[in-house]
Amino acid sequence: MRIRMGLLQVLVVVGMAVAPLADAVSATSALASSPEASLGASDASANAPNDGAELRFMDRPVVTFRGTLGGATPEVRAARAQAVLDSLPGSTFDLPVDVLHASLGGVSGVAFRVRDRILFALTTDDLAPGDPRSLDAVVAEVKTNLQTAFAARREQLHWPTILRGIALSALGAVVLTMFVIGIGRMRTRLETRLQTAFEKRVLQRTARTFDWTGSAVHLVHQVVQIGAVCLALTFAYLYLIFVLMQFPASQPLAGRLSDFLWTLVDRFGIGVAGAIPGALTVIVIFLLTRALQSLVNNVFDAVQSGRLSIPGMHPETAGATRRVVSVVVWGLALTFAYPYMPGAQSDVFKGLSVLLGLMVTLGSSGIVNQLMSGMVVIYSRSLKKGDLVSIGDATGMVIGVDALSVKLRNLAQEELTIPNAVVVASTVRNFTTQGRGVAISTTLTIGYDTPWRQVHAMLIEAATQTPQIAAEPAPYVLQRALSDFYVEYEVFATLRDPSTRFAAISALHENIQDAFNRYGVQIMSPHFEEQPHVPLTIRPENWYPVPARAPVDVGGVPPTSAPSQTSQE
């Protein structure tokens, strides 16, 4: 008991002489003076955090403080010990590290010193929770850590070590430069070979087929550049580790960088090895889906060309049905392959999937509407490519029926794009020949002072003289309205070729003007501001002026109830 008390007194005296280690002095003084104070310090350290404060010297771990000693927290104790170690003179690192053991009231403490300088103190409260080692084992480990750090400090202050590190670093820089130059030359040679192969391919390809060589070479060019940069950065990273290893002060940092690199390589290798079964499964699903897609394409190509007949499927809708089936097939394939894709179960992949799903949900209402309207347009077979149609105010030739819109080219050679939703909501007039043919018509108004039989005859004569109009069925005229000042006539005729609709209407108008001028009838709609003095009526003997023809059986003057041949419709 006396021996232990003597050691504690030595600790107190030495601690009082060293200001940075006042925590050790306070602890040992409290232990020597009052058991109650010792118990209070033990309770305070028990409530301290378990992670503690680590003491490092020369970037090497020495000890971790976890208990409170003399009112000083682990962080304060670590800062004071760090200040003591940094203030040690260079000759101190050649001396051995001594330890002083002391205990009182069940609390054990150890002080580390070099010659007459106390470095720091360690108590049982500094042991890690759950650590089965004793205080003596921890003290031995801490002493070894101190000696290792002191040896590194001695080497760092040794001029031959510094000169050797500088020389090896310079040699490594030369080797790194040679590697970077070699990488650059390899990249240039590879790009030159790819460019030569591309030029040969360009000379051999035809203008009618699209060649993917240019895009592939550009992609490979980018991949080669990225690979060269990554390889150069890898060599630079290895050179940095090599340089840091040459100096004792930076060797721990070099070890951490090396561990990070090998951990990254190990993680990448394990990830690649673990992804191989899933990648093989995805490849098999892709190949099976591609084979099924080829079968679907062959079937629908045969239906579209008329070589195969399937109930309920028409050649006009075969292309659209093929696209729908292809989307369904590939959608099912993606659904089956998704769990096997590398990284599909990662949080990043799941978050990206949720983001894309949210974007599609918020922004797809208009697209889905257009797609469904496109299905209605296609499967209703109301129009197809090459038809002459009128959709609302737009009239022209159909040059494309897409999933989202219908494209027309009008008479002015303007391309019109009409959304499918507008097409479905509008009245579509298809002027392409179907059945007996496509009719054209034109309307004009003539006053009541002109015999209607003469107007009928002139309109039919003008229609028969139009070259784009077919002889059968014969043109005919309808009286559409008896207005206040004039009669509204409309002549109908059938086209030989629906694509000549606009030219036929223009020619019909020209012939109507010629016919009315030839027979001296003006094309003008009268409007009266006052009642005429003489009623505008036509006497029966003037009902059939040329080119109208009277019925033969009544001698040219038919009864008022007899219909004219030219007015029968």
C-alpha positions in Angstrom: 0.0 0.0 0.0 2.9 2.4 0.8 4.5 1.6 -2.5 1.3 2.5 -4.4 1.0 5.8 -2.5 4.6 6.7 -3.3 4.0 6.2 -7.0 0.8 8.4 -6.8 2.8 11.1 -5.1 5.4 11.0 -7.9 2.6 11.3 -10.5 1.2 14.3 -8.7 4.6 16.1 -8.4 5.5 15.5 -12.1 2.0 16.4 -13.2 2.1 19.7 -11.4 5.3 20.6 -13.2 3.7 19.9 -16.6 0.9 22.3 -17.4 -0.7 20.5 -20.4 -1.3 17.4 -18.3 -3.2 19.1 -15.5 -6.0 16.6 -16.1 -3.8 13.7 -15.0 -2.6 15.7 -11.9 -6.2 16.6 -11.0 -7.3 13.0 -11.3 -4.5 11.5 -9.2 -4.8 14.3 -6.6 -8.5 13.7 -6.3 -7.9 10.0 -5.9 -5.3 10.6 -3.1 -7.5 13.1 -1.3 -11.0 11.8 -1.3 -12.7 8.5 -2.3 -15.9 10.3 -2.9 -14.3 12.5 -5.5 -12.9 9.4 -7.1 -16.4 7.9 -7.3 -17.8 11.2 -8.7 -15.1 11.2 -11.5 -15.9 7.6 -12.3 -19.6 8.4 -12.6 -18.8 11.4 -14.9 -16.7 9.3 -17.2 -19.3 6.6 -17.3 -21.7 9.1 -18.7 -19.2 10.3 -21.4 -19.8 9.3 -25.1 -18.4 5.9 -26.1 -16.8 7.1 -29.4 -14.3 9.3 -27.5 -11.5 11.5 -29.0 -8.6 10.0 -31.0 -5.1 11.1 -30.5 -2.9 10.9 -33.6 0.8 11.7 -34.1 2.5 11.7 -37.5 -0.9 10.8 -38.9 -0.8 7.5 -37.0 -3.4 6.5 -34.3 -2.0 6.4 -30.8 -4.9 6.2 -28.3 -8.6 7.0 -28.0 -9.7 8.9 -24.8 -13.2 8.0 -23.7 -13.4 9.0 -20.0 -13.4 12.3 -18.2 -10.4 12.9 -16.0 -10.2 15.7 -13.5 -13.1 17.5 -15.2 -11.4 17.4 -18.6 -13.5 15.9 -21.4 -11.9 13.4 -23.9 -11.6 16.2 -26.5 -9.7 18.4 -24.1 -7.4 15.6 -23.0 -6.6 14.7 -26.7 -5.9 18.4 -27.5 -3.5 18.7 -24.5 -1.7 15.5 -25.4 -1.4 16.6 -29.0 0.2 19.9 -27.8 2.7 18.0 -25.7 3.7 15.6 -28.5 4.1 18.5 -31.0 6.3 20.4 -28.5 8.8 17.5 -28.0 12.3 18.3 -29.2 13.9 16.1 -31.9 16.3 14.4 -29.5 13.4 13.1 -27.4 12.2 10.6 -30.1 15.4 8.5 -29.6 14.5 7.8 -26.0 12.3 4.9 -24.8 8.7 5.4 -23.6 8.1 4.6 -19.9 4.8 3.9 -18.2 3.8 4.6 -14.5 1.0 2.5 -12.9 -1.1 3.6 -10.0 -4.5 2.7 -8.5 -6.6 3.8 -5.6 -10.1 2.9 -4.6 -10.5 0.5 -7.4 -9.6 3.0 -10.1 -6.5 2.2 -12.1 -4.4 4.8 -14.0 -1.3 4.8 -16.2 0.9 7.7 -17.2 3.1 7.7 -20.3 6.4 9.6 -20.1 9.6 10.2 -21.9 12.4 10.9 -19.6 10.9 13.5 -17.2 8.0 14.7 -19.5 4.6 13.3 -18.9 2.8 12.8 -22.3 -0.7 11.8 -21.1 -2.6 9.5 -18.7 -4.8 6.5 -19.3 -7.5 5.1 -17.0 -9.9 2.2 -17.0 -12.6 4.6 -18.1 -10.8 4.9 -21.5 -11.4 1.3 -22.4 -13.9 0.7 -25.2 -17.3 -0.7 -24.0 -17.3 -4.4 -24.6 -13.5 -4.6 -25.1 -12.4 -7.9 -23.4 -8.8 -6.7 -23.0 -7.3 -5.6 -19.8 -5.8 -2.2 -19.1 -2.3 -3.6 -19.3 -3.0 -5.0 -22.8 -4.3 -1.6 -24.0 -1.3 0.2 -22.4 1.1 -2.2 -24.3 -0.7 -1.4 -27.6 -0.6 2.4 -26.9 3.1 2.1 -26.1 3.8 0.3 -29.3 1.8 3.0 -31.2 3.9 5.7 -29.6 7.2 4.0 -30.5 6.0 3.5 -34.1 5.0 7.2 -34.4 8.4 8.3 -32.8 10.3 6.1 -35.3 8.4 7.7 -38.1 9.3 11.1 -36.7 12.9 10.2 -36.5 12.9 9.0 -40.1 11.1 12.1 -41.3 13.9 14.3 -39.8 16.6 12.1 -41.4 18.0 13.9 -44.5 18.9 10.7 -46.4 15.3 9.5 -46.2 14.0 12.8 -47.5 16.6 12.9 -50.4 15.8 9.3 -51.3 12.0 10.1 -51.3 12.6 13.1 -53.6 14.8 11.1 -56.0 12.2 8.2 -56.2 9.4 10.7 -56.7 11.2 12.3 -59.6 11.9 8.9 -61.1 8.2 8.0 -60.7 7.3 11.3 -62.4 9.4 10.4 -65.4 7.8 7.0 -65.6 4.3 8.6 -65.3 5.1 11.0 -68.1 6.2 8.1 -70.3 3.0 6.2 -69.6 0.8 9.3 -70.4 2.7 9.9 -73.7 2.2 6.2 -74.6 -1.5 6.4 -73.8 -1.8 9.5 -76.0 0.0 7.8 -78.9 -2.2 4.6 -78.6 -5.3 6.8 -78.7 -4.1 8.6 -81.8 -3.3 5.4 -83.6 -6.6 3.8 -82.7 -8.6 6.9 -83.9 -6.6 6.9 -87.1 -7.4 3.3 -87.8 -11.1 3.9 -87.1 -11.1 6.9 -89.4 -9.5 4.9 -92.2 -12.1 2.2 -91.8 -14.9 4.8 -91.8 -13.6 6.3 -95.0 -13.5 2.9 -96.7 -17.0 2.2 -95.6 -18.2 5.6 -96.9 -16.9 4.8 -100.3 -18.6 1.4 -100.4 -22.1 2.5 -99.1 -25.0 3.5 -101.3 -27.0 6.7 -101.0 -30.3 4.9 -100.7 -29.5 3.1 -97.4 -28.7 4.7 -94.1 -25.3 3.8 -92.8 -24.6 3.6 -89.1 -20.8 3.6 -89.6 -20.4 7.3 -89.0 -22.4 7.2 -85.7 -20.6 4.1 -84.5 -17.2 5.6 -85.2 -18.1 8.8 -83.4 -19.3 6.8 -80.4 -16.1 4.7 -80.4 -14.1 7.9 -80.7 -15.7 9.2 -77.5 -15.3 5.9 -75.7 -11.6 5.8 -76.7 -11.1 9.3 -75.4 -12.8 8.6 -72.1 -10.9 5.3 -71.7 -7.6 7.1 -72.3 -8.4 9.8 -69.7 -9.5 7.2 -67.2 -6.3 5.2 -67.7 -4.1 8.3 -67.4 -5.9 9.3 -64.1 -5.4 5.8 -62.8 -1.7 6.0 -63.4 -1.6 9.5 -61.8 -3.5 8.1 -58.7 -0.9 5.2 -58.4 1.9 7.7 -58.7 0.4 9.8 -55.9 0.3 6.7 -53.7 3.9 5.9 -54.6 5.1 9.4 -53.8 3.3 9.5 -50.4 4.8 6.1 -49.5 8.4 7.5 -49.8 7.9 9.9 -46.8 7.2 8.6 -43.3 4.8 11.4 -42.5 2.5 10.7 -45.5 2.7 6.9 -45.4 -0.6 6.5 -43.5 -2.4 8.7 -46.1 -0.9 6.5 -48.8 -2.2 3.5 -47.1 -5.7 4.9 -46.9 -5.6 5.9 -50.6 -4.4 2.4 -51.5 -7.1 0.8 -49.3 -9.7 2.9 -51.0 -8.5 1.9 -54.5 -8.4 -1.8 -53.6 -11.8 -1.6 -51.9 -13.2 0.1 -55.0 -11.7 -2.6 -57.3 -12.9 -5.4 -55.0 -16.4 -3.9 -54.8 -16.5 -3.5 -58.6 -15.3 -7.0 -59.2 -17.8 -8.5 -56.8 -20.5 -6.4 -58.4 -19.6 -7.6 -61.9 -19.4 -11.2 -60.8 -22.8 -10.9 -59.0 -24.4 -9.2 -62.1 -23.3 -12.0 -64.5 -26.3 -14.3 -63.9 -28.8 -11.5 -64.2 -27.1 -10.1 -67.3 -27.3 -13.6 -68.9 -31.0 -13.8 -68.0 -31.6 -10.4 -69.6 -29.8 -11.5 -72.8 -31.8 -14.7 -73.1 -35.1 -12.7 -72.6 -33.9 -10.2 -75.2 -33.1 -12.9 -77.8 -36.4 -14.7 -77.2 -38.3 -11.4 -77.6 -36.4 -10.6 -80.7 -37.3 -14.0 -82.3 -40.9 -13.5 -81.3 -40.8 -9.9 -82.8 -39.5 -11.4 -86.1 -42.4 -13.8 -86.2 -44.9 -11.1 -85.6 -43.3 -8.9 -88.3 -43.5 -11.8 -90.9 -47.2 -12.4 -90.1 -48.2 -8.8 -90.4 -46.1 -8.2 -93.5 -48.0 -11.1 -95.1 -51.3 -9.6 -94.1 -50.3 -6.2 -95.4 -49.2 -7.5 -98.7 -52.4 -9.7 -99.1 -50.6 -13.0 -98.9 -52.3 -13.9 -95.7 -55.9 -13.3 -94.6 -56.8 -13.1 -90.9 -60.5 -12.5 -89.9 -61.0 -9.1 -88.5 -57.7 -7.7 -89.8 -57.4 -5.6 -92.9 -54.3 -4.7 -94.9 -54.8 -1.0 -94.1 -54.6 -1.6 -90.3 -51.9 -4.3 -90.4 -49.1 -1.8 -89.9 -50.7 -0.1 -86.9 -51.6 -3.5 -85.3 -48.0 -4.6 -85.8 -46.7 -1.6 -83.9 -49.2 -2.2 -81.1 -48.3 -5.8 -80.8 -44.6 -4.9 -80.8 -45.0 -2.4 -78.0 -46.9 -5.1 -76.0 -44.3 -7.7 -76.6 -41.3 -5.5 -75.7 -43.2 -4.1 -72.7 -43.8 -7.7 -71.3 -40.1 -8.5 -72.1 -39.0 -5.4 -70.1 -41.3 -6.3 -67.3 -39.8 -9.8 -67.1 -36.2 -8.6 -67.4 -36.4 -5.7 -65.0 -35.7 -7.7 -61.8 -32.6 -9.2 -63.4 -31.0 -6.0 -64.6 -27.8 -5.0 -62.8 -28.6 -2.3 -60.3 -32.4 -2.7 -60.6 -32.7 -3.2 -56.8 -30.6 -0.1 -55.9 -32.1 2.9 -54.4 -30.9 5.1 -57.3 -32.5 2.9 -59.9 -35.8 2.8 -57.9 -35.8 6.6 -57.4 -35.2 7.1 -61.1 -38.0 4.8 -61.9 -40.3 6.6 -59.6 -39.3 10.0 -61.1 -39.9 8.8 -64.7 -43.2 7.3 -63.7 -44.3 10.6 -62.1 -43.2 12.5 -65.2 -45.1 10.2 -67.5 -48.2 10.4 -65.3 -48.2 14.2 -65.2 -47.3 14.8 -68.8 -48.9 11.9 -70.7 -52.6 12.9 -70.6 -52.3 14.8 -73.9 -50.1 12.1 -75.5 -52.4 9.3 -74.5 -55.3 11.2 -75.9 -53.5 11.6 -79.2 -52.5 7.9 -79.3 -56.0 6.7 -78.6 -57.3 9.1 -81.2 -54.7 7.8 -83.6 -56.0 4.3 -83.0 -59.5 5.4 -83.9 -58.3 7.1 -87.1 -56.4 4.0 -88.2 -59.0 1.3 -87.3 -61.9 3.3 -88.6 -60.2 3.3 -92.0 -61.6 6.7 -92.7 -58.4 7.7 -94.6 -55.1 6.3 -95.6 -51.9 7.5 -97.3 -52.6 8.8 -100.8 -56.3 9.7 -100.2 -57.6 13.2 -101.1 -59.5 14.3 -98.0 -61.0 17.3 -96.3 -60.6 17.6 -92.5 -62.4 20.7 -91.2 -61.0 23.6 -93.2 -58.0 21.7 -94.5 -58.1 19.9 -97.8 -55.3 18.0 -99.4 -53.5 14.7 -100.1 -52.7 12.4 -97.1 -48.9 11.9 -97.0 -48.8 10.3 -93.6 -50.9 8.8 -90.8 -48.8 8.7 -87.6 -49.5 7.8 -84.0 -50.0 11.4 -83.0 -51.0 13.3 -86.1 -52.2 13.2 -89.8 -50.1 15.1 -92.4 -51.7 16.6 -95.5 -50.2 18.4 -98.5 -52.7 20.9 -100.0 -52.9 22.5 -103.4 -50.3 25.1 -102.5 -47.9 22.3 -101.7 -48.0 23.2 -98.0 -47.6 20.5 -95.4 -50.4 20.5 -92.8 -50.1 18.7 -89.5 -53.4 17.9 -87.8 -53.5 16.2 -84.4 -55.4 13.0 -84.2 -57.7 14.4 -81.6 -58.7 17.1 -84.0 -59.2 14.6 -86.8 -61.5 12.5 -84.6 -63.5 15.5 -83.5 -63.9 16.8 -87.1 -65.9 15.6 -90.2 -63.6 13.8 -92.6 -64.5 13.9 -96.2 -62.7 11.4 -98.3 -62.7 12.2 -102.1 -60.8 9.2 -103.1 -62.6 6.8 -105.6 -64.8 4.4 -103.7 -67.7 2.5 -105.3 -69.3 4.4 -108.1 -66.8 7.3 -107.9 -66.3 10.6 -106.3 -68.5 13.5 -107.2 -67.7 17.2 -107.4 -70.2 20.1 -107.3 -70.4 23.8 -107.7 -73.1 26.3 -106.8 -74.3 29.5 -108.5 -77.3 31.7 -108.2 -79.4 33.0 -111.2 -82.3 35.4 -111.2 -85.9 34.4 -111.7 -86.0 36.1 -115.2 -83.9 33.2 -116.6 -85.7 30.0 -117.5 -84.6 27.3 -115.1 -84.7 24.7 -117.9 -82.1 26.7 -119.8 -79.9 27.0 -116.7 -80.1 23.2 -116.2 -79.1 22.6 -119.8 -76.2 25.0 -119.8 -74.8 23.6 -116.5 -75.0 20.0 -117.8 -73.4 21.1 -121.1 -70.5 22.7 -119.2 -70.0 19.6 -117.1 -69.9 17.3 -120.1 -67.3 19.5 -121.8 -65.0 19.2 -118.7 -62.3 16.5 -119.5 -61.8 15.4 -115.9 -65.5 14.5 -115.5 -66.7 11.0 -116.5 -69.6 10.4 -118.8 -71.2 7.9 -116.5 -72.9 8.5 -114.3 -74.2 11.6 -116.2 -74.0 15.0 -114.5 -77.2 16.4 -113.0 -78.5 19.7 -111.5 -80.4 20.4 -108.3 -82.2 23.5 -107.3 -81.1 23.9 -103.7 -83.1 27.0 -102.7 -85.6 29.6 -104.0 -84.3 32.7 -102.4 -85.9 36.2 -102.4 -84.1 37.4 -105.5 -82.7 34.3 -107.2 -82.6 30.6 -107.6 -79.7 28.6 -106.2 -78.5 25.9 -108.6 -75.9 23.1 -107.9 -74.4 20.9 -110.6 -73.0 17.5 -109.7 -70.5 15.4 -111.7 -68.3 12.3 -111.2 -64.5 12.5 -111.5 -62.4 10.1 -113.5 -59.5 10.5 -111.1 -60.1 11.8 -107.6 -56.6 13.4 -107.5 -57.7 15.8 -110.2 -60.4 17.3 -108.0 -59.0 20.9 -107.9 -58.2 21.0 -111.6 -61.7 19.6 -112.4 -63.5 22.3 -110.4 -61.4 25.0 -112.0 -62.2 23.6 -115.5 -65.9 23.3 -114.7 -66.1 26.9 -113.6 -64.4 28.0 -116.9 -66.9 25.9 -119.0 -69.9 27.3 -117.1 -68.8 30.9 -117.8 -68.2 30.0 -121.5 -71.7 28.3 -121.8 -73.5 31.3 -120.2 -71.7 33.8 -122.4 -72.4 31.7 -125.4 -76.1 31.7 -124.9 -76.2 35.3 -123.7 -77.2 34.7 -120.1 -75.5 36.8 -117.4 -74.2 35.1 -114.3 -75.4 37.7 -111.8 -77.6 37.6 -108.7 -80.1 40.5 -108.7 -81.0 42.4 -105.5 -84.1 44.7 -105.5 -84.5 47.8 -103.5 -88.1 48.5 -104.6 -90.9 46.5 -106.2 -90.4 46.1 -110.0 -93.1 47.7 -112.2 -93.6 44.5 -114.2 -93.6 41.0 -112.6 -90.6 39.0 -113.5 -92.3 36.0 -115.0 -91.5 33.8 -118.0 -94.2 33.0 -120.6 -94.6 29.3 -121.4 -93.5 29.8 -125.0 -90.1 30.9 -123.6 -89.6 28.0 -121.3 -87.2 26.2 -123.6 -84.6 28.6 -125.0 -81.4 27.0 -126.3 -79.8 24.8 -125.3 -82.9 23.5 -123.5 -85.1 21.1 -125.4 -88.8 20.9 -125.3 -90.7 17.5 -125.1 -91.5 16.1 -128.5 -95.1 15.0 -127.7 -96.4 18.5 -127.0 -94.9 20.3 -129.9 -92.5 22.4 -128.0 -95.1 24.0 -125.6 -95.7 21.5 -122.8 -98.4 21.9 -120.2 -97.4 23.6 -117.0 -97.6 20.3 -115.1 -95.2 18.4 -117.4 -91.7 18.1 -116.0 -88.7 18.8 -118.2 -86.3 16.0 -119.1 -83.4 18.1 -118.0 -84.8 18.6 -114.5 -85.4 15.0 -113.6 -82.9 14.0 -110.9 
